[in-house]
Every structure is written in C-alpha cells, then in structure tokens.
Amino acid sequence: METVLVILGVLVVLAVVVFVVVGRRDRRRLSSPEDSAAARDAAATQERYAAERHGVQGEVWRRGQTGGG
C-alpha cells in the first residue's frame, strides 16, 4: 500500500512540474509584431463591417417608415 502511495505522489509531483514548466514557457513566448498588426487589422475590418450593417439596417427601417401605408 505504501508503494502505491509513493508512486501516486511521484506522479502528482511530475504533473505539477510539467504544468509549471509549460505555463512558464507559454508566458515567456511573446507574440510577434506581425501578430499584433494582424489582430488590429482584423478588428478594424470587423468594426467596419458592423458599421456598414448598422447603416443598412437603418436605411431599411427608414424606408419602411416612409413607405406607402
């Protein structure tokens, strides 16, 4: 029974060590300037499309209000 507990303890310690090492590695890895530029470009495109959709929806609503009724 004692052997099983020691083995489980070692496995838990190894899992924690792996978790910490992977976490540190990911935190140290910095995104490149190209990633930041691509993210800004995608956000700008998304905002432009949203503004265009909003404008089209407003036009449709105004046409419905001024249409024959």
Backbone as CSV, one residue per row, in Angstrom:
resi,resn,N_x,N_y,N_z,CA_x,CA_y,CA_z,C_x,C_y,C_z
1,MET,0.822,-1.192,0.000,0.000,0.000,0.000,0.873,1.266,0.000
2,GLU,1.944,1.189,0.759,2.839,2.337,0.844,3.488,2.628,-0.518
3,THR,3.803,1.592,-1.262,4.410,1.743,-2.578,3.454,2.453,-3.535
4,VAL,2.188,2.093,-3.472,1.189,2.719,-4.339,1.079,4.203,-4.014
5,LEU,1.088,4.560,-2.742,1.006,5.966,-2.363,2.241,6.745,-2.813
6,VAL,3.403,6.136,-2.725,4.630,6.799,-3.179,4.576,7.027,-4.685
7,ILE,4.129,6.016,-5.417,4.031,6.152,-6.868,3.025,7.249,-7.230
8,LEU,1.875,7.282,-6.565,0.880,8.328,-6.831,1.447,9.712,-6.493
9,GLY,2.186,9.797,-5.392,2.805,11.070,-5.023,3.795,11.545,-6.068
10,VAL,4.608,10.626,-6.573,5.577,10.976,-7.614,4.859,11.427,-8.880
11,LEU,3.785,10.754,-9.250,3.027,11.147,-10.446,2.412,12.539,-10.279
12,VAL,1.898,12.827,-9.100,1.321,14.148,-8.855,2.397,15.225,-8.942
13,VAL,3.554,14.962,-8.360,4.653,15.928,-8.412,5.101,16.147,-9.862
14,LEU,5.214,15.082,-10.629,5.596,15.218,-12.038,4.561,16.023,-12.824
15,ALA,3.291,15.789,-12.557,2.235,16.524,-13.254,2.323,18.011,-12.926
16,VAL,2.568,18.342,-11.664,2.681,19.749,-11.270,3.901,20.386,-11.929
17,VAL,5.008,19.675,-11.967,6.221,20.210,-12.599,5.984,20.472,-14.084
18,VAL,5.353,19.533,-14.764,5.058,19.710,-16.193,4.138,20.916,-16.387
19,PHE,3.128,21.039,-15.553,2.196,22.163,-15.649,2.932,23.494,-15.481
20,VAL,3.819,23.582,-14.508,4.562,24.818,-14.250,5.514,25.133,-15.402
21,VAL,6.214,24.125,-15.903,7.168,24.351,-16.996,6.440,24.834,-18.249
22,VAL,5.339,24.209,-18.585,4.593,24.605,-19.781,4.011,26.010,-19.591
23,GLY,3.523,26.305,-18.410,2.985,27.637,-18.143,4.037,28.720,-18.278
24,ARG,5.214,28.481,-17.733,6.286,29.472,-17.856,6.721,29.654,-19.294
25,ARG,6.811,28.557,-20.021,7.243,28.637,-21.418,6.245,29.463,-22.229
26,ASP,4.953,29.237,-21.996,3.948,29.979,-22.746,3.934,31.457,-22.366
27,ARG,4.178,31.753,-21.103,4.201,33.152,-20.686,5.408,33.879,-21.244
28,ARG,6.519,33.171,-21.368,7.740,33.799,-21.888,7.659,34.055,-23.383
29,ARG,6.888,33.227,-24.062,6.795,33.380,-25.515,5.991,34.634,-25.827
30,LEU,6.601,35.561,-26.514,5.942,36.815,-26.855,5.382,36.727,-28.265
31,SER,4.271,37.382,-28.470,3.725,37.401,-29.821,4.555,38.356,-30.670
32,SER,4.619,38.064,-31.947,5.416,38.886,-32.845,4.654,40.159,-33.209
33,PRO,5.351,41.184,-33.667,4.661,42.411,-34.104,3.687,42.147,-35.246
34,GLU,3.989,41.138,-36.063,3.077,40.816,-37.164,1.750,40.300,-36.631
35,ASP,1.780,39.524,-35.535,0.540,39.046,-34.934,-0.301,40.207,-34.438
36,SER,0.346,41.185,-33.802,-0.373,42.350,-33.294,-0.984,43.151,-34.443
37,ALA,-0.230,43.324,-35.506,-0.734,44.083,-36.659,-1.908,43.344,-37.294
38,ALA,-1.812,42.044,-37.402,-2.911,41.264,-37.980,-4.151,41.349,-37.098
39,ALA,-3.974,41.331,-35.790,-5.115,41.427,-34.877,-5.775,42.801,-34.992
40,ARG,-4.967,43.863,-35.088,-5.538,45.209,-35.250,-6.280,45.330,-36.572
41,ASP,-5.717,44.774,-37.637,-6.351,44.824,-38.950,-7.675,44.071,-38.935
42,ALA,-7.694,42.906,-38.294,-8.930,42.122,-38.221,-9.991,42.865,-37.413
43,ALA,-9.594,43.509,-36.320,-10.552,44.253,-35.507,-11.115,45.440,-36.290
44,ALA,-10.269,46.126,-37.034,-10.731,47.268,-37.831,-11.706,46.817,-38.912
45,THR,-11.396,45.692,-39.558,-12.296,45.156,-40.594,-13.630,44.770,-39.983
46,GLN,-13.593,44.128,-38.829,-14.833,43.718,-38.168,-15.680,44.935,-37.792
47,GLU,-15.050,45.981,-37.276,-15.786,47.189,-36.919,-16.389,47.860,-38.147
48,ARG,-15.644,47.858,-39.267,-16.157,48.467,-40.490,-17.386,47.712,-40.994
49,TYR,-17.316,46.382,-40.983,-18.462,45.584,-41.414,-19.666,45.815,-40.501
50,ALA,-19.416,45.924,-39.200,-20.512,46.157,-38.260,-21.155,47.516,-38.525
51,ALA,-20.341,48.537,-38.814,-20.884,49.865,-39.107,-21.695,49.841,-40.397
52,GLU,-21.211,49.124,-41.401,-21.951,49.025,-42.667,-23.286,48.325,-42.453
53,ARG,-23.276,47.242,-41.669,-24.526,46.526,-41.379,-25.508,47.429,-40.658
54,HIS,-24.997,48.184,-39.699,-25.856,49.088,-38.932,-26.486,50.135,-39.851
55,GLY,-25.690,50.680,-40.768,-26.212,51.672,-41.695,-27.275,51.088,-42.613
56,VAL,-27.052,49.885,-43.105,-28.033,49.246,-43.988,-29.320,48.971,-43.239
57,GLN,-29.219,48.527,-42.009,-30.429,48.246,-41.232,-31.208,49.527,-40.976
58,GLY,-30.495,50.641,-40.749,-31.179,51.914,-40.550,-31.902,52.353,-41.798
59,GLU,-31.294,52.161,-42.951,-31.938,52.522,-44.211,-33.201,51.695,-44.444
60,VAL,-33.128,50.411,-44.159,-34.301,49.543,-44.335,-35.426,49.996,-43.424
61,TRP,-35.087,50.346,-42.184,-36.110,50.788,-41.229,-36.739,52.098,-41.696
62,ARG,-35.900,53.058,-42.183,-36.431,54.341,-42.637,-37.327,54.154,-43.860
63,ARG,-36.951,53.261,-44.769,-37.794,53.009,-45.937,-39.133,52.433,-45.505
64,GLY,-39.133,51.605,-44.495,-40.393,51.040,-44.009,-41.285,52.087,-43.359
65,GLN,-40.672,53.102,-42.750,-41.461,54.156,-42.089,-42.042,55.130,-43.091
66,THR,-41.351,55.371,-44.190,-41.807,56.360,-45.161,-42.547,55.729,-46.316
67,GLY,-42.640,54.391,-46.328,-43.307,53.712,-47.422,-44.822,53.942,-47.373
68,GLY,-45.474,53.516,-48.425,-46.927,53.712,-48.501,-47.629,52.939,-47.386
69,GLY,-48.484,53.609,-46.633,-49.080,52.921,-45.508,-50.431,53.329,-45.183
